Amino acid sequence: MTQEEVLEGGNMNHIVRRANTVLRPIGYWSPSVHELLNHLEKQGFDGAPRFLGIDD
């Protein structure tokens, strides 16, 4: 199992890094953020994180 590192400074969210992936809770705004990140990736912009999906 890959070890998780809790990241500091996330205001009220519990954000962790697992290997090269950052995991954060979703909120009502998340679908809009996911759509934006997917759009940026499709346009070839590599200065934003990639949206990889939602897990349990």
N, CA, C, O and CB atoms as a CASP TS submission, in Angstrom:
PFRMAT TS
TARGET T0000
AUTHOR 0000-0000-0000
METHOD Language model
MODEL 1
PARENT N/A
ATOM      1  N   MET     1       0.844  -1.181   0.000  1.00  0.00           N
ATOM      2  CA  MET     1       0.000   0.000   0.000  1.00  0.00           C
ATOM      3  C   MET     1       0.885   1.239   0.000  1.00  0.00           C
ATOM      4  O   MET     1       1.890   1.289   0.709  1.00  0.00           O
ATOM      5  CB  MET     1      -0.958   0.001   1.219  1.00  0.00           C
ATOM      6  N   THR     2       0.518   2.222  -0.782  1.00  0.00           N
ATOM      7  CA  THR     2       1.275   3.467  -0.876  1.00  0.00           C
ATOM      8  C   THR     2       0.963   4.342   0.319  1.00  0.00           C
ATOM      9  O   THR     2      -0.193   4.484   0.716  1.00  0.00           O
ATOM     10  CB  THR     2       0.958   4.211  -2.188  1.00  0.00           C
ATOM     11  N   GLN     3       2.004   4.930   0.891  1.00  0.00           N
ATOM     12  CA  GLN     3       1.844   5.796   2.048  1.00  0.00           C
ATOM     13  C   GLN     3       1.270   7.155   1.648  1.00  0.00           C
ATOM     14  O   GLN     3       1.571   7.681   0.576  1.00  0.00           O
ATOM     15  CB  GLN     3       3.183   5.976   2.759  1.00  0.00           C
ATOM     16  N   GLU     4       0.442   7.709   2.526  1.00  0.00           N
ATOM     17  CA  GLU     4      -0.160   9.018   2.277  1.00  0.00           C
ATOM     18  C   GLU     4       0.508  10.076   3.137  1.00  0.00           C
ATOM     19  O   GLU     4       0.851   9.825   4.293  1.00  0.00           O
ATOM     20  CB  GLU     4      -1.674   8.984   2.552  1.00  0.00           C
ATOM     21  N   GLU     5       0.691  11.266   2.565  1.00  0.00           N
ATOM     22  CA  GLU     5       1.265  12.411   3.268  1.00  0.00           C
ATOM     23  C   GLU     5       0.187  13.485   3.365  1.00  0.00           C
ATOM     24  O   GLU     5      -0.344  13.924   2.345  1.00  0.00           O
ATOM     25  CB  GLU     5       2.549  12.955   2.537  1.00  0.00           C
ATOM     26  N   VAL     6      -0.136  13.906   4.577  1.00  0.00           N
ATOM     27  CA  VAL     6      -1.121  14.973   4.756  1.00  0.00           C
ATOM     28  C   VAL     6      -0.457  16.288   4.376  1.00  0.00           C
ATOM     29  O   VAL     6       0.627  16.604   4.864  1.00  0.00           O
ATOM     30  CB  VAL     6      -1.664  15.018   6.231  1.00  0.00           C
ATOM     31  N   LEU     7      -1.108  17.058   3.501  1.00  0.00           N
ATOM     32  CA  LEU     7      -0.578  18.338   3.052  1.00  0.00           C
ATOM     33  C   LEU     7      -1.156  19.453   3.912  1.00  0.00           C
ATOM     34  O   LEU     7      -2.357  19.477   4.178  1.00  0.00           O
ATOM     35  CB  LEU     7      -0.897  18.577   1.556  1.00  0.00           C
ATOM     36  N   GLU     8      -0.318  20.357   4.338  1.00  0.00           N
ATOM     37  CA  GLU     8      -0.718  21.472   5.193  1.00  0.00           C
ATOM     38  C   GLU     8      -1.250  22.629   4.363  1.00  0.00           C
ATOM     39  O   GLU     8      -0.985  22.721   3.164  1.00  0.00           O
ATOM     40  CB  GLU     8       0.459  21.939   6.050  1.00  0.00           C
ATOM     41  N   GLY     9      -2.006  23.512   5.011  1.00  0.00           N
ATOM     42  CA  GLY     9      -2.454  24.747   4.387  1.00  0.00           C
ATOM     43  C   GLY     9      -3.716  24.617   3.568  1.00  0.00           C
ATOM     44  O   GLY     9      -3.994  25.493   2.750  1.00  0.00           O
ATOM     45  N   GLY    10      -4.490  23.569   3.748  1.00  0.00           N
ATOM     46  CA  GLY    10      -5.687  23.360   2.963  1.00  0.00           C
ATOM     47  C   GLY    10      -6.940  23.967   3.554  1.00  0.00           C
ATOM     48  O   GLY    10      -8.035  23.448   3.334  1.00  0.00           O
ATOM     49  N   ASN    11      -6.810  25.059   4.305  1.00  0.00           N
ATOM     50  CA  ASN    11      -7.942  25.723   4.939  1.00  0.00           C
ATOM     51  C   ASN    11      -8.679  24.717   5.810  1.00  0.00           C
ATOM     52  O   ASN    11      -8.192  24.382   6.890  1.00  0.00           O
ATOM     53  CB  ASN    11      -8.895  26.342   3.880  1.00  0.00           C
ATOM     54  N   MET    12      -9.837  24.224   5.379  1.00  0.00           N
ATOM     55  CA  MET    12     -10.603  23.297   6.205  1.00  0.00           C
ATOM     56  C   MET    12     -10.632  21.889   5.619  1.00  0.00           C
ATOM     57  O   MET    12     -11.231  20.996   6.219  1.00  0.00           O
ATOM     58  CB  MET    12     -12.017  23.807   6.380  1.00  0.00           C
ATOM     59  N   ASN    13     -10.018  21.668   4.489  1.00  0.00           N
ATOM     60  CA  ASN    13     -10.050  20.367   3.823  1.00  0.00           C
ATOM     61  C   ASN    13      -8.916  19.472   4.285  1.00  0.00           C
ATOM     62  O   ASN    13      -7.846  19.948   4.666  1.00  0.00           O
ATOM     63  CB  ASN    13      -9.984  20.543   2.319  1.00  0.00           C
ATOM     64  N   HIS    14      -9.159  18.180   4.248  1.00  0.00           N
ATOM     65  CA  HIS    14      -8.129  17.174   4.519  1.00  0.00           C
ATOM     66  C   HIS    14      -7.581  16.741   3.164  1.00  0.00           C
ATOM     67  O   HIS    14      -8.217  15.970   2.446  1.00  0.00           O
ATOM     68  CB  HIS    14      -8.704  15.938   5.344  1.00  0.00           C
ATOM     69  N   ILE    15      -6.400  17.239   2.822  1.00  0.00           N
ATOM     70  CA  ILE    15      -5.792  16.965   1.516  1.00  0.00           C
ATOM     71  C   ILE    15      -4.560  16.103   1.731  1.00  0.00           C
ATOM     72  O   ILE    15      -3.730  16.404   2.589  1.00  0.00           O
ATOM     73  CB  ILE    15      -5.423  18.290   0.766  1.00  0.00           C
ATOM     74  N   VAL    16      -4.438  15.034   0.957  1.00  0.00           N
ATOM     75  CA  VAL    16      -3.305  14.128   1.093  1.00  0.00           C
ATOM     76  C   VAL    16      -2.663  13.882  -0.266  1.00  0.00           C
ATOM     77  O   VAL    16      -3.298  14.016  -1.311  1.00  0.00           O
ATOM     78  CB  VAL    16      -3.746  12.798   1.729  1.00  0.00           C
ATOM     79  N   ARG    17      -1.390  13.520  -0.220  1.00  0.00           N
ATOM     80  CA  ARG    17      -0.669  13.101  -1.426  1.00  0.00           C
ATOM     81  C   ARG    17      -0.388  11.618  -1.295  1.00  0.00           C
ATOM     82  O   ARG    17       0.120  11.156  -0.273  1.00  0.00           O
ATOM     83  CB  ARG    17       0.663  13.917  -1.627  1.00  0.00           C
ATOM     84  N   ARG    18      -0.724  10.876  -2.339  1.00  0.00           N
ATOM     85  CA  ARG    18      -0.429   9.450  -2.419  1.00  0.00           C
ATOM     86  C   ARG    18       0.410   9.263  -3.669  1.00  0.00           C
ATOM     87  O   ARG    18      -0.103   9.335  -4.786  1.00  0.00           O
ATOM     88  CB  ARG    18      -1.744   8.565  -2.452  1.00  0.00           C
ATOM     89  N   ALA    19       1.700   9.024  -3.480  1.00  0.00           N
ATOM     90  CA  ALA    19       2.668   8.952  -4.586  1.00  0.00           C
ATOM     91  C   ALA    19       2.641  10.289  -5.329  1.00  0.00           C
ATOM     92  O   ALA    19       2.929  11.323  -4.726  1.00  0.00           O
ATOM     93  CB  ALA    19       2.339   7.753  -5.565  1.00  0.00           C
ATOM     94  N   ASN    20       2.303  10.298  -6.618  1.00  0.00           N
ATOM     95  CA  ASN    20       2.266  11.532  -7.408  1.00  0.00           C
ATOM     96  C   ASN    20       0.856  12.089  -7.578  1.00  0.00           C
ATOM     97  O   ASN    20       0.616  12.917  -8.456  1.00  0.00           O
ATOM     98  CB  ASN    20       2.874  11.286  -8.768  1.00  0.00           C
ATOM     99  N   THR    21      -0.077  11.635  -6.740  1.00  0.00           N
ATOM    100  CA  THR    21      -1.475  12.043  -6.863  1.00  0.00           C
ATOM    101  C   THR    21      -1.913  12.775  -5.604  1.00  0.00           C
ATOM    102  O   THR    21      -1.637  12.326  -4.491  1.00  0.00           O
ATOM    103  CB  THR    21      -2.383  10.823  -7.122  1.00  0.00           C
ATOM    104  N   VAL    22      -2.599  13.908  -5.779  1.00  0.00           N
ATOM    105  CA  VAL    22      -3.162  14.658  -4.650  1.00  0.00           C
ATOM    106  C   VAL    22      -4.648  14.343  -4.586  1.00  0.00           C
ATOM    107  O   VAL    22      -5.362  14.432  -5.585  1.00  0.00           O
ATOM    108  CB  VAL    22      -2.913  16.211  -4.795  1.00  0.00           C
ATOM    109  N   LEU    23      -5.103  13.972  -3.388  1.00  0.00           N
ATOM    110  CA  LEU    23      -6.506  13.630  -3.167  1.00  0.00           C
ATOM    111  C   LEU    23      -7.134  14.687  -2.270  1.00  0.00           C
ATOM    112  O   LEU    23      -6.560  15.092  -1.260  1.00  0.00           O
ATOM    113  CB  LEU    23      -6.649  12.212  -2.535  1.00  0.00           C
ATOM    114  N   ARG    24      -8.314  15.121  -2.659  1.00  0.00           N
ATOM    115  CA  ARG    24      -9.027  16.131  -1.873  1.00  0.00           C
ATOM    116  C   ARG    24     -10.513  15.826  -1.907  1.00  0.00           C
ATOM    117  O   ARG    24     -10.998  15.192  -2.844  1.00  0.00           O
ATOM    118  CB  ARG    24      -8.748  17.565  -2.411  1.00  0.00           C
ATOM    119  N   PRO    25     -11.248  16.279  -0.879  1.00  0.00           N
ATOM    120  CA  PRO    25     -12.695  16.061  -0.876  1.00  0.00           C
ATOM    121  C   PRO    25     -13.365  16.838  -2.002  1.00  0.00           C
ATOM    122  O   PRO    25     -12.857  17.867  -2.448  1.00  0.00           O
ATOM    123  CB  PRO    25     -13.298  16.467   0.476  1.00  0.00           C
ATOM    124  N   ILE    26     -14.510  16.334  -2.456  1.00  0.00           N
ATOM    125  CA  ILE    26     -15.259  17.042  -3.480  1.00  0.00           C
ATOM    126  C   ILE    26     -16.327  17.908  -2.822  1.00  0.00           C
ATOM    127  O   ILE    26     -16.741  17.654  -1.691  1.00  0.00           O
ATOM    128  CB  ILE    26     -15.896  16.050  -4.480  1.00  0.00           C
ATOM    129  N   GLY    27     -16.762  18.928  -3.544  1.00  0.00           N
ATOM    130  CA  GLY    27     -17.811  19.819  -3.067  1.00  0.00           C
ATOM    131  C   GLY    27     -18.763  20.133  -4.200  1.00  0.00           C
ATOM    132  O   GLY    27     -18.648  19.572  -5.289  1.00  0.00           O
ATOM    133  N   TYR    28     -19.696  21.021  -3.950  1.00  0.00           N
ATOM    134  CA  TYR    28     -20.692  21.365  -4.975  1.00  0.00           C
ATOM    135  C   TYR    28     -20.043  21.982  -6.212  1.00  0.00           C
ATOM    136  O   TYR    28     -20.610  21.919  -7.302  1.00  0.00           O
ATOM    137  CB  TYR    28     -21.729  22.332  -4.401  1.00  0.00           C
ATOM    138  N   TRP    29     -18.871  22.572  -6.055  1.00  0.00           N
ATOM    139  CA  TRP    29     -18.148  23.227  -7.147  1.00  0.00           C
ATOM    140  C   TRP    29     -17.306  22.256  -7.974  1.00  0.00           C
ATOM    141  O   TRP    29     -16.854  22.607  -9.064  1.00  0.00           O
ATOM    142  CB  TRP    29     -17.259  24.311  -6.589  1.00  0.00           C
ATOM    143  N   SER    30     -17.096  21.068  -7.481  1.00  0.00           N
ATOM    144  CA  SER    30     -16.148  20.131  -8.094  1.00  0.00           C
ATOM    145  C   SER    30     -16.434  19.814  -9.558  1.00  0.00           C
ATOM    146  O   SER    30     -15.494  19.801 -10.353  1.00  0.00           O
ATOM    147  CB  SER    30     -16.141  18.859  -7.320  1.00  0.00           C
ATOM    148  N   PRO    31     -17.691  19.555  -9.964  1.00  0.00           N
ATOM    149  CA  PRO    31     -17.919  19.273 -11.394  1.00  0.00           C
ATOM    150  C   PRO    31     -17.431  20.398 -12.303  1.00  0.00           C
ATOM    151  O   PRO    31     -16.914  20.126 -13.386  1.00  0.00           O
ATOM    152  CB  PRO    31     -19.398  19.032 -11.647  1.00  0.00           C
ATOM    153  N   SER    32     -17.583  21.647 -11.889  1.00  0.00           N
ATOM    154  CA  SER    32     -17.110  22.779 -12.707  1.00  0.00           C
ATOM    155  C   SER    32     -15.589  22.788 -12.787  1.00  0.00           C
ATOM    156  O   SER    32     -15.023  23.041 -13.850  1.00  0.00           O
ATOM    157  CB  SER    32     -17.614  24.120 -12.127  1.00  0.00           C
ATOM    158  N   VAL    33     -14.936  22.515 -11.679  1.00  0.00           N
ATOM    159  CA  VAL    33     -13.464  22.475 -11.668  1.00  0.00           C
ATOM    160  C   VAL    33     -12.973  21.325 -12.534  1.00  0.00           C
ATOM    161  O   VAL    33     -12.015  21.490 -13.290  1.00  0.00           O
ATOM    162  CB  VAL    33     -12.922  22.329 -10.218  1.00  0.00           C
ATOM    163  N   HIS    34     -13.609  20.165 -12.438  1.00  0.00           N
ATOM    164  CA  HIS    34     -13.205  19.001 -13.241  1.00  0.00           C
ATOM    165  C   HIS    34     -13.358  19.302 -14.727  1.00  0.00           C
ATOM    166  O   HIS    34     -12.494  18.949 -15.530  1.00  0.00           O
ATOM    167  CB  HIS    34     -14.042  17.756 -12.862  1.00  0.00           C
ATOM    168  N   GLU    35     -14.462  19.957 -15.089  1.00  0.00           N
ATOM    169  CA  GLU    35     -14.694  20.322 -16.486  1.00  0.00           C
ATOM    170  C   GLU    35     -13.617  21.293 -16.986  1.00  0.00           C
ATOM    171  O   GLU    35     -13.110  21.145 -18.098  1.00  0.00           O
ATOM    172  CB  GLU    35     -16.092  20.948 -16.650  1.00  0.00           C
ATOM    173  N   LEU    36     -13.279  22.267 -16.172  1.00  0.00           N
ATOM    174  CA  LEU    36     -12.233  23.223 -16.549  1.00  0.00           C
ATOM    175  C   LEU    36     -10.882  22.531 -16.720  1.00  0.00           C
ATOM    176  O   LEU    36     -10.182  22.778 -17.702  1.00  0.00           O
ATOM    177  CB  LEU    36     -12.123  24.333 -15.497  1.00  0.00           C
ATOM    178  N   LEU    37     -10.510  21.671 -15.777  1.00  0.00           N
ATOM    179  CA  LEU    37      -9.225  20.974 -15.866  1.00  0.00           C
ATOM    180  C   LEU    37      -9.175  20.081 -17.105  1.00  0.00           C
ATOM    181  O   LEU    37      -8.149  20.017 -17.782  1.00  0.00           O
ATOM    182  CB  LEU    37      -8.978  20.135 -14.597  1.00  0.00           C
ATOM    183  N   ASN    38     -10.277  19.392 -17.405  1.00  0.00           N
ATOM    184  CA  ASN    38     -10.318  18.559 -18.612  1.00  0.00           C
ATOM    185  C   ASN    38     -10.203  19.412 -19.877  1.00  0.00           C
ATOM    186  O   ASN    38      -9.517  19.027 -20.824  1.00  0.00           O
ATOM    187  CB  ASN    38     -11.619  17.736 -18.648  1.00  0.00           C
ATOM    188  N   HIS    39     -10.863  20.556 -19.895  1.00  0.00           N
ATOM    189  CA  HIS    39     -10.777  21.460 -21.045  1.00  0.00           C
ATOM    190  C   HIS    39      -9.339  21.941 -21.254  1.00  0.00           C
ATOM    191  O   HIS    39      -8.832  21.928 -22.376  1.00  0.00           O
ATOM    192  CB  HIS    39     -11.718  22.666 -20.852  1.00  0.00           C
ATOM    193  N   LEU    40      -8.691  22.362 -20.175  1.00  0.00           N
ATOM    194  CA  LEU    40      -7.308  22.834 -20.284  1.00  0.00           C
ATOM    195  C   LEU    40      -6.393  21.742 -20.822  1.00  0.00           C
ATOM    196  O   LEU    40      -5.524  22.005 -21.653  1.00  0.00           O
ATOM    197  CB  LEU    40      -6.800  23.318 -18.924  1.00  0.00           C
ATOM    198  N   GLU    41      -6.590  20.522 -20.347  1.00  0.00           N
ATOM    199  CA  GLU    41      -5.762  19.409 -20.829  1.00  0.00           C
ATOM    200  C   GLU    41      -5.988  19.169 -22.321  1.00  0.00           C
ATOM    201  O   GLU    41      -5.031  18.959 -23.066  1.00  0.00           O
ATOM    202  CB  GLU    41      -6.069  18.125 -20.033  1.00  0.00           C
ATOM    203  N   LYS    42      -7.257  19.198 -22.764  1.00  0.00           N
ATOM    204  CA  LYS    42      -7.567  18.991 -24.178  1.00  0.00           C
ATOM    205  C   LYS    42      -6.968  20.079 -25.062  1.00  0.00           C
ATOM    206  O   LYS    42      -6.667  19.836 -26.230  1.00  0.00           O
ATOM    207  CB  LYS    42      -9.069  18.939 -24.380  1.00  0.00           C
ATOM    208  N   GLN    43      -6.794  21.280 -24.508  1.00  0.00           N
ATOM    209  CA  GLN    43      -6.209  22.387 -25.263  1.00  0.00           C
ATOM    210  C   GLN    43      -4.682  22.341 -25.265  1.00  0.00           C
ATOM    211  O   GLN    43      -4.037  23.170 -25.907  1.00  0.00           O
ATOM    212  CB  GLN    43      -6.680  23.712 -24.691  1.00  0.00           C
ATOM    213  N   GLY    44      -4.102  21.371 -24.547  1.00  0.00           N
ATOM    214  CA  GLY    44      -2.650  21.230 -24.515  1.00  0.00           C
ATOM    215  C   GLY    44      -1.972  22.057 -23.438  1.00  0.00           C
ATOM    216  O   GLY    44      -0.745  22.143 -23.411  1.00  0.00           O
ATOM    217  N   PHE    45      -2.744  22.663 -22.555  1.00  0.00           N
ATOM    218  CA  PHE    45      -2.161  23.457 -21.466  1.00  0.00           C
ATOM    219  C   PHE    45      -1.669  22.512 -20.384  1.00  0.00           C
ATOM    220  O   PHE    45      -2.439  21.714 -19.849  1.00  0.00           O
ATOM    221  CB  PHE    45      -3.196  24.474 -20.883  1.00  0.00           C
ATOM    222  N   ASP    46      -0.380  22.605 -20.061  1.00  0.00           N
ATOM    223  CA  ASP    46       0.177  21.686 -19.072  1.00  0.00           C
ATOM    224  C   ASP    46       0.563  22.382 -17.768  1.00  0.00           C
ATOM    225  O   ASP    46       1.340  21.835 -16.985  1.00  0.00           O
ATOM    226  CB  ASP    46       1.383  20.989 -19.647  1.00  0.00           C
ATOM    227  N   GLY    47       0.032  23.575 -17.526  1.00  0.00           N
ATOM    228  CA  GLY    47       0.344  24.311 -16.307  1.00  0.00           C
ATOM    229  C   GLY    47      -0.672  24.120 -15.197  1.00  0.00           C
ATOM    230  O   GLY    47      -0.604  24.798 -14.172  1.00  0.00           O
ATOM    231  N   ALA    48      -1.616  23.204 -15.387  1.00  0.00           N
ATOM    232  CA  ALA    48      -2.643  22.937 -14.376  1.00  0.00           C
ATOM    233  C   ALA    48      -2.608  21.445 -14.044  1.00  0.00           C
ATOM    234  O   ALA    48      -2.151  20.638 -14.853  1.00  0.00           O
ATOM    235  CB  ALA    48      -4.072  23.373 -14.879  1.00  0.00           C
ATOM    236  N   PRO    49      -3.088  21.082 -12.862  1.00  0.00           N
ATOM    237  CA  PRO    49      -3.142  19.649 -12.536  1.00  0.00           C
ATOM    238  C   PRO    49      -4.130  18.924 -13.439  1.00  0.00           C
ATOM    239  O   PRO    49      -5.075  19.525 -13.950  1.00  0.00           O
ATOM    240  CB  PRO    49      -3.530  19.442 -11.059  1.00  0.00           C
ATOM    241  N   ARG    50      -3.907  17.637 -13.630  1.00  0.00           N
ATOM    242  CA  ARG    50      -4.838  16.820 -14.411  1.00  0.00           C
ATOM    243  C   ARG    50      -5.901  16.252 -13.494  1.00  0.00           C
ATOM    244  O   ARG    50      -5.607  15.834 -12.374  1.00  0.00           O
ATOM    245  CB  ARG    50      -4.098  15.682 -15.152  1.00  0.00           C
ATOM    246  N   PHE    51      -7.139  16.237 -13.970  1.00  0.00           N
ATOM    247  CA  PHE    51      -8.217  15.596 -13.231  1.00  0.00           C
ATOM    248  C   PHE    51      -8.175  14.116 -13.560  1.00  0.00           C
ATOM    249  O   PHE    51      -8.330  13.735 -14.720  1.00  0.00           O
ATOM    250  CB  PHE    51      -9.611  16.221 -13.579  1.00  0.00           C
ATOM    251  N   LEU    52      -7.966  13.276 -12.553  1.00  0.00           N
ATOM    252  CA  LEU    52      -7.809  11.840 -12.775  1.00  0.00           C
ATOM    253  C   LEU    52      -9.066  11.047 -12.468  1.00  0.00           C
ATOM    254  O   LEU    52      -9.182   9.893 -12.880  1.00  0.00           O
ATOM    255  CB  LEU    52      -6.681  11.319 -11.944  1.00  0.00           C
ATOM    256  N   GLY    53     -10.018  11.649 -11.745  1.00  0.00           N
ATOM    257  CA  GLY    53     -11.245  10.948 -11.429  1.00  0.00           C
ATOM    258  C   GLY    53     -11.599  11.067  -9.961  1.00  0.00           C
ATOM    259  O   GLY    53     -10.966  11.800  -9.201  1.00  0.00           O
ATOM    260  N   ILE    54     -12.622  10.331  -9.589  1.00  0.00           N
ATOM    261  CA  ILE    54     -13.127  10.337  -8.219  1.00  0.00           C
ATOM    262  C   ILE    54     -13.056   8.913  -7.694  1.00  0.00           C
ATOM    263  O   ILE    54     -13.441   7.966  -8.381  1.00  0.00           O
ATOM    264  CB  ILE    54     -14.592  10.900  -8.144  1.00  0.00           C
ATOM    265  N   ASP    55     -12.560   8.769  -6.472  1.00  0.00           N
ATOM    266  CA  ASP    55     -12.512   7.439  -5.857  1.00  0.00           C
ATOM    267  C   ASP    55     -13.320   7.443  -4.561  1.00  0.00           C
ATOM    268  O   ASP    55     -13.919   8.451  -4.187  1.00  0.00           O
ATOM    269  CB  ASP    55     -11.041   7.007  -5.581  1.00  0.00           C
ATOM    270  N   ASP    56     -13.322   6.311  -3.895  1.00  0.00           N
ATOM    271  CA  ASP    56     -14.056   6.198  -2.629  1.00  0.00           C
ATOM    272  C   ASP    56     -13.358   6.998  -1.578  1.00  0.00           C
ATOM    273  O   ASP    56     -13.810   7.041  -0.434  1.00  0.00           O
ATOM    274  CB  ASP    56     -14.193   4.737  -2.183  1.00  0.00           C
TER
END
